[in-house]
Amino acid sequence: MRFTLPRDLYHGEHALDALKTLTGKKAFVVVGGGSMKRFGFLDKVVDYLKEAGMEVQLFEGVEPDPSVETVMKGAKAMEEFNPDWIVAMGGGSPIDAAKAMWAFYEYPDTSFEDLIIPFNFPTLRTKAKFCAIPSTSGTATEVTAFSVITDYSKGIKYPLADFNITPDVAIVDPALAETMPKKLTAHTGMDAMTHAIEAYVSTLNCEYTDPLALHAIEMINEYLIPSYNGDMEARDKMHNAQCLAGMAFSNALLGIVHSMAHKTGAAYSGGHIVHGCANAMYLPKVIKYNSKEPEAAARYAKIAKFINLPGTTDQELTDALIARIREMNKELDIPTCIRDYEGGIIDEKEFMEKLPAVAELAVGDACTGSNPRSITPAQMEKLLTCCFYDEEVTF
């Protein structure tokens, strides 16, 4: 078994200052839609890198759920600039995009099809090192071996997985997270909760990942709602909690909540189902499904005990955990099911027509392999149907 983390993680107030200590000649900075610029963080990053003696080039405007096209465009710009540091800042999207760009920059002849095979990346760091600076408290891509890229022509999100793309340096500065709008705080927070819970019950859990997952769950349970309601001290705590969850799931992997979120996210013409919100809606159903497996039920029960939920049997404790997640979703204004998502933008008829294909793809997702209970496409169809209508999972 392997346990991989960034070599250096700078956290806490003014962690961003660590950029001044990086050594290199050229830094290629990848950012998203503009909030980092608006709040002055982009200028700070550029100034600190220049202070470190580097020439800086910006690649701005990475979209939410980054596309294969954006990745290829960035890789081309990198090839022309030839950086020895790639610095990605923002939410999961710019950091994920930059991770994929990095692979194509170092290996221009590789194909996207090569990279979607889990743990099939070529050896990186032949040209550049990677620094990640998260502004949202959810994906934890700053410490993980994952990147999610969307192929819009196929309507599929691909989770890329390889320890090679774990960043060299992570800078977890709470000041960036304090700029998150309310809705984003809710969605990213429940994404982090899902990461921690799925890592804890994953078939690849181990002594190294368990304490990280449990502590993250405890922190998220305590701090997410206050953070959502504007308590900035809680917001700072959440920035650490999501990072701990990331360390756990990057090494223990995930489960079918993520398989389902990846494959439903971009599948419907009505609009995207935002990743963190999808996870939040599906998590209670998946816990119920997985708890038919006694070993998984025992682990869910341990989580429930750890955060002082009521119950004596594994089943009672698991049900208490489900109830707690549903209660959190309600307080975070997250719908209980796909049908109610964003006032009903996902068409029922289209959902049902695409159900067999989406279920098949979800079963084939990279995250399914480490789920504690196996699942067939027929069972996945039933589970997704329960998630659409908020029906009880009884199978």
C-alpha positions as CSV (number, residue, x, y, z in Angstrom):
1,M,0.0,0.0,0.0
2,R,1.1,3.6,-0.6
3,F,0.5,6.8,1.2
4,T,1.3,10.0,-0.7
5,L,1.1,13.6,0.3
6,P,2.6,16.9,-1.0
7,R,6.2,17.3,0.2
8,D,5.4,20.7,1.8
9,L,2.0,22.0,3.1
10,Y,1.9,25.6,4.3
11,H,-1.3,26.4,6.3
12,G,-2.7,29.1,8.5
13,E,-2.7,32.9,8.4
14,H,-0.3,34.4,5.7
15,A,0.6,30.9,4.3
16,L,0.6,32.5,0.9
17,D,3.9,34.2,1.8
18,A,5.5,30.8,1.3
19,L,5.5,31.5,-2.5
20,K,8.5,33.9,-1.9
21,T,10.6,30.8,-0.9
22,L,10.1,28.8,-4.1
23,T,13.2,28.6,-6.3
24,G,13.0,28.6,-10.1
25,K,13.2,30.8,-13.2
26,K,9.6,30.8,-14.6
27,A,6.2,30.3,-13.0
28,F,3.0,29.6,-15.0
29,V,0.0,30.7,-13.0
30,V,-3.4,29.0,-13.7
31,V,-6.6,30.6,-12.3
32,G,-10.4,30.5,-12.8
33,G,-13.1,33.0,-13.4
34,G,-11.9,36.1,-11.7
35,S,-12.7,36.1,-8.0
36,M,-9.0,35.6,-7.1
37,K,-8.3,38.7,-9.2
38,R,-11.2,40.7,-7.7
39,F,-10.1,40.0,-4.1
40,G,-6.4,40.9,-4.8
41,F,-5.0,37.4,-4.3
42,L,-3.8,37.0,-7.9
43,D,-1.7,40.2,-7.7
44,K,-0.2,39.0,-4.4
45,V,0.7,35.6,-6.0
46,V,2.4,37.3,-9.0
47,D,4.2,39.8,-6.7
48,Y,5.5,37.0,-4.4
49,L,6.7,34.9,-7.3
50,K,8.5,37.9,-8.8
51,E,10.0,38.5,-5.4
52,A,11.3,34.9,-5.6
53,G,13.0,35.9,-8.8
54,M,10.7,34.3,-11.3
55,E,9.2,35.5,-14.6
56,V,5.4,35.0,-14.4
57,Q,2.8,34.1,-17.1
58,L,-0.9,34.0,-16.4
59,F,-3.4,31.5,-17.8
60,E,-6.8,32.9,-16.7
61,G,-10.5,31.9,-17.2
62,V,-10.5,28.2,-16.5
63,E,-14.3,27.3,-16.4
64,P,-16.1,25.4,-13.7
65,D,-15.8,21.7,-14.6
66,P,-12.8,22.3,-16.9
67,S,-12.9,20.9,-20.4
68,V,-10.5,18.8,-22.4
69,E,-10.2,21.9,-24.7
70,T,-9.1,24.2,-21.9
71,V,-6.5,21.6,-20.8
72,M,-5.0,21.4,-24.3
73,K,-5.0,25.2,-24.6
74,G,-3.1,25.5,-21.3
75,A,-0.6,22.8,-22.1
76,K,0.2,24.6,-25.4
77,A,0.7,27.9,-23.6
78,M,3.0,26.1,-21.1
79,E,5.0,24.5,-23.9
80,E,5.6,28.0,-25.4
81,F,6.5,29.6,-22.0
82,N,8.5,26.6,-20.6
83,P,8.0,27.1,-16.8
84,D,9.7,25.2,-14.1
85,W,6.9,25.9,-11.6
86,I,3.2,25.5,-12.3
87,V,1.1,27.4,-9.7
88,A,-2.6,26.8,-9.7
89,M,-5.0,28.9,-7.6
90,G,-8.7,28.9,-7.0
91,G,-11.4,26.3,-6.7
92,G,-11.0,22.6,-7.7
93,S,-11.4,23.5,-11.4
94,P,-8.3,25.6,-12.2
95,I,-6.1,23.2,-10.0
96,D,-7.6,20.1,-11.7
97,A,-7.1,21.7,-15.1
98,A,-3.5,22.6,-14.3
99,K,-2.7,19.1,-13.2
100,A,-3.8,17.7,-16.5
101,M,-2.0,20.5,-18.4
102,W,1.1,19.5,-16.6
103,A,1.0,16.0,-18.0
104,F,0.6,17.3,-21.6
105,Y,3.3,19.9,-21.1
106,E,5.8,17.3,-20.0
107,Y,4.6,14.7,-22.5
108,P,3.1,16.5,-25.6
109,D,2.6,13.2,-27.4
110,T,0.5,11.6,-24.8
111,S,-3.3,11.3,-25.4
112,F,-6.2,12.1,-23.1
113,E,-7.3,8.4,-23.6
114,D,-4.0,7.3,-22.1
115,L,-4.6,9.5,-19.0
116,I,-8.1,8.3,-18.2
117,I,-6.7,4.9,-17.4
118,P,-6.2,5.0,-13.6
119,F,-2.6,5.2,-12.4
120,N,-1.2,5.3,-15.9
121,F,0.5,8.7,-16.0
122,P,4.0,9.1,-17.2
123,T,6.6,10.2,-14.6
124,L,6.2,14.0,-14.0
125,R,8.6,16.6,-12.7
126,T,10.9,16.3,-15.7
127,K,10.2,19.9,-16.6
128,A,8.2,21.5,-13.7
129,K,7.1,21.2,-10.1
130,F,3.5,22.0,-9.0
131,C,2.1,24.3,-6.3
132,A,-1.6,24.3,-5.5
133,I,-3.5,27.1,-3.6
134,P,-7.1,26.3,-2.9
135,S,-9.7,29.1,-2.5
136,T,-12.7,26.7,-1.8
137,S,-13.1,24.3,1.1
138,G,-14.1,21.1,-0.7
139,T,-12.2,19.3,-3.4
140,A,-8.8,19.2,-1.6
141,T,-7.2,18.8,-5.0
142,E,-4.2,20.6,-3.5
143,V,-3.3,17.3,-1.7
144,T,-4.7,14.6,-3.9
145,A,-3.7,12.4,-6.7
146,F,-6.9,13.3,-8.6
147,S,-8.2,15.7,-11.3
148,V,-11.6,15.7,-12.8
149,I,-11.9,16.8,-16.5
150,T,-15.1,17.0,-18.5
151,D,-15.4,15.8,-22.1
152,Y,-18.4,17.9,-23.2
153,S,-18.8,16.2,-26.6
154,K,-19.5,13.0,-24.7
155,G,-21.2,14.6,-21.6
156,I,-18.8,12.7,-19.3
157,K,-16.7,13.7,-16.4
158,Y,-13.4,11.7,-16.2
159,P,-11.7,11.4,-12.9
160,L,-7.9,11.2,-13.6
161,A,-6.0,9.4,-10.9
162,D,-2.3,9.1,-10.4
163,F,0.1,9.7,-7.5
164,N,2.3,11.6,-10.0
165,I,-0.2,14.5,-10.0
166,T,-0.1,15.0,-6.2
167,P,1.2,18.6,-5.9
168,D,4.7,19.2,-4.6
169,V,3.6,22.2,-2.5
170,A,0.1,23.0,-1.1
171,I,-0.7,26.4,0.4
172,V,-3.8,26.3,2.5
173,D,-4.4,29.9,3.4
174,P,-7.7,30.5,5.1
175,A,-8.0,34.1,3.8
176,L,-8.8,32.8,0.3
177,A,-11.7,30.6,1.6
178,E,-13.3,33.6,3.4
179,T,-14.3,35.0,0.0
180,M,-16.6,32.0,-0.8
181,P,-20.3,32.8,-1.4
182,K,-22.8,31.0,0.8
183,K,-24.0,28.4,-1.8
184,L,-20.4,27.5,-2.7
185,T,-19.6,27.1,1.0
186,A,-22.5,24.6,1.4
187,H,-21.7,22.6,-1.7
188,T,-18.0,22.4,-1.2
189,G,-18.5,21.6,2.5
190,M,-20.7,18.6,1.7
191,D,-18.2,17.5,-0.9
192,A,-15.6,17.4,1.8
193,M,-17.9,15.5,4.1
194,T,-18.5,12.9,1.4
195,H,-14.8,12.6,0.8
196,A,-14.2,11.8,4.5
197,I,-17.1,9.4,4.9
198,E,-16.3,7.5,1.6
199,A,-12.6,7.3,2.5
200,Y,-13.4,5.9,5.9
201,V,-15.7,3.1,4.6
202,S,-13.6,2.5,1.4
203,T,-12.2,-1.0,0.9
204,L,-8.7,0.6,0.8
205,N,-9.0,2.3,4.2
206,C,-6.0,1.9,6.5
207,E,-4.5,3.0,9.7
208,Y,-3.0,6.1,8.0
209,T,-6.2,7.3,6.4
210,D,-8.7,6.5,9.2
211,P,-7.6,9.2,11.7
212,L,-7.6,11.8,9.0
213,A,-11.1,10.8,7.8
214,L,-12.6,10.7,11.3
215,H,-11.1,14.0,12.4
216,A,-12.3,15.7,9.2
217,I,-15.8,14.3,9.7
218,E,-15.8,15.6,13.3
219,M,-14.7,19.1,12.2
220,I,-17.1,19.3,9.3
221,N,-20.0,18.2,11.5
222,E,-19.1,21.0,13.9
223,Y,-18.0,23.8,11.7
224,L,-19.8,23.6,8.3
225,I,-23.2,25.1,9.4
226,P,-21.5,28.0,11.3
227,S,-19.2,28.6,8.3
228,Y,-22.2,28.7,6.0
229,N,-23.9,31.2,8.3
230,G,-20.9,33.5,8.0
231,D,-18.7,32.6,11.0
232,M,-15.2,33.2,9.6
233,E,-13.4,31.3,12.4
234,A,-15.5,28.3,11.4
235,R,-14.7,29.0,7.7
236,D,-11.0,28.8,8.5
237,K,-11.5,25.5,10.3
238,M,-13.4,24.1,7.3
239,H,-10.4,25.0,5.1
240,N,-8.3,22.7,7.2
241,A,-11.0,20.0,7.5
242,Q,-11.5,19.7,3.8
243,C,-7.7,19.3,3.4
244,L,-7.6,16.5,6.0
245,A,-10.5,14.8,4.1
246,G,-8.4,15.1,0.9
247,M,-5.4,13.4,2.5
248,A,-7.6,10.5,3.5
249,F,-9.4,10.0,0.2
250,S,-6.4,10.6,-2.0
251,N,-4.9,7.4,-0.4
252,A,-8.0,5.4,0.5
253,L,-10.0,6.4,-2.6
254,L,-13.8,6.9,-2.8
255,G,-17.0,5.1,-3.5
256,I,-20.2,5.2,-5.6
257,V,-21.5,8.6,-4.3
258,H,-18.7,10.0,-6.5
259,S,-19.3,7.6,-9.3
260,M,-22.9,8.8,-9.5
261,A,-22.0,12.5,-9.1
262,H,-19.3,12.2,-11.9
263,K,-21.7,10.5,-14.3
264,T,-24.9,12.6,-13.6
265,G,-23.1,15.9,-13.5
266,A,-23.0,16.7,-17.2
267,A,-25.5,14.2,-18.5
268,Y,-28.6,16.3,-18.9
269,S,-29.6,19.1,-21.2
270,G,-31.4,21.1,-18.5
271,G,-28.2,22.0,-16.8
272,H,-25.3,20.8,-14.7
273,I,-25.8,19.1,-11.3
274,V,-23.1,20.8,-9.3
275,H,-20.7,18.2,-8.0
276,G,-20.8,19.0,-4.2
277,C,-24.6,19.3,-4.3
278,A,-24.9,16.0,-6.1
279,N,-22.7,14.3,-3.5
280,A,-24.8,15.8,-0.7
281,M,-28.1,14.5,-2.3
282,Y,-26.7,11.0,-3.0
283,L,-24.8,10.4,0.2
284,P,-27.7,9.4,2.5
285,K,-29.0,6.9,-0.2
286,V,-25.6,5.4,-0.7
287,I,-25.0,5.0,3.0
288,K,-28.3,3.1,3.2
289,Y,-27.4,0.9,0.2
290,N,-23.9,0.2,1.5
291,S,-25.1,-0.6,5.1
292,K,-26.5,-3.9,3.9
293,E,-22.8,-4.9,3.9
294,P,-22.1,-5.7,7.7
295,E,-18.5,-4.4,7.6
296,A,-19.7,-1.1,6.0
297,A,-22.5,-0.8,8.6
298,A,-19.9,-1.2,11.4
299,R,-17.8,1.6,10.0
300,Y,-20.8,3.9,9.5
301,A,-21.7,3.1,13.1
302,K,-18.2,4.1,14.3
303,I,-18.5,7.4,12.5
304,A,-21.9,8.0,14.2
305,K,-20.4,7.2,17.7
306,F,-17.4,9.4,17.0
307,I,-19.6,12.4,16.5
308,N,-21.9,11.4,19.4
309,L,-25.0,10.5,17.5
310,P,-27.6,8.3,19.3
311,G,-28.1,4.6,18.8
312,T,-26.9,1.2,20.2
313,T,-26.9,-1.1,17.2
314,D,-24.9,-0.6,14.0
315,Q,-28.3,-0.1,12.2
316,E,-29.5,2.5,14.6
317,L,-26.2,4.4,14.5
318,T,-26.1,4.2,10.7
319,D,-29.7,5.6,10.5
320,A,-28.6,8.4,12.9
321,L,-25.8,9.2,10.6
322,I,-28.2,9.4,7.6
323,A,-30.5,11.6,9.6
324,R,-27.7,13.9,10.5
325,I,-26.6,14.3,6.9
326,R,-30.1,15.0,5.8
327,E,-30.5,17.6,8.7
328,M,-27.2,19.3,7.5
329,N,-28.4,19.4,3.9
330,K,-31.6,21.0,5.1
331,E,-29.8,23.7,7.0
332,L,-27.5,24.3,4.0
333,D,-30.5,24.7,1.7
334,I,-29.6,21.6,-0.3
335,P,-32.5,19.7,-1.9
336,T,-33.2,16.1,-0.9
337,C,-33.4,14.8,-4.5
338,I,-32.6,15.4,-8.2
339,R,-36.2,16.2,-9.0
340,D,-36.1,19.2,-6.7
341,Y,-32.6,20.4,-7.8
342,E,-32.6,24.1,-8.8
343,G,-36.4,24.1,-9.0
344,G,-36.6,21.1,-11.3
345,I,-34.2,21.8,-14.1
346,I,-33.5,18.1,-14.7
347,D,-36.3,16.8,-16.9
348,E,-37.9,13.6,-15.5
349,K,-38.4,12.1,-19.0
350,E,-34.8,12.7,-20.0
351,F,-33.6,11.4,-16.7
352,M,-35.5,8.1,-17.3
353,E,-34.4,7.8,-20.9
354,K,-30.8,8.2,-20.0
355,L,-31.0,6.1,-16.8
356,P,-29.6,2.8,-18.2
357,A,-26.7,4.5,-19.9
358,V,-25.8,6.7,-17.0
359,A,-26.1,3.7,-14.6
360,E,-23.8,1.7,-16.8
361,L,-21.2,4.5,-16.8
362,A,-21.5,5.1,-13.1
363,V,-20.8,1.4,-12.4
364,G,-17.7,1.7,-14.7
365,D,-16.4,4.8,-12.9
366,A,-13.0,4.7,-11.3
367,C,-14.5,5.3,-7.9
368,T,-16.7,2.2,-7.9
369,G,-13.9,-0.3,-7.3
370,S,-13.3,0.8,-3.7
371,N,-17.0,1.1,-2.7
372,P,-17.6,-1.3,0.3
373,R,-20.6,-3.0,-1.4
374,S,-20.5,-4.2,-5.0
375,I,-23.2,-2.9,-7.4
376,T,-24.7,-4.0,-10.8
377,P,-26.0,-1.7,-13.5
378,A,-29.6,-2.8,-12.5
379,Q,-29.0,-1.9,-8.9
380,M,-27.4,1.4,-9.9
381,E,-30.6,2.2,-11.9
382,K,-32.7,1.6,-8.8
383,L,-30.4,3.7,-6.6
384,L,-30.3,6.6,-9.0
385,T,-34.1,6.4,-9.2
386,C,-34.3,6.7,-5.4
387,C,-32.0,9.7,-5.7
388,F,-34.3,11.3,-8.3
389,Y,-37.5,10.9,-6.3
390,D,-36.1,10.8,-2.7
391,E,-37.4,7.2,-2.2
392,E,-36.3,4.8,0.5
393,V,-33.5,2.4,-0.4
394,T,-34.6,-1.1,0.5
395,F,-32.5,-3.3,-1.6
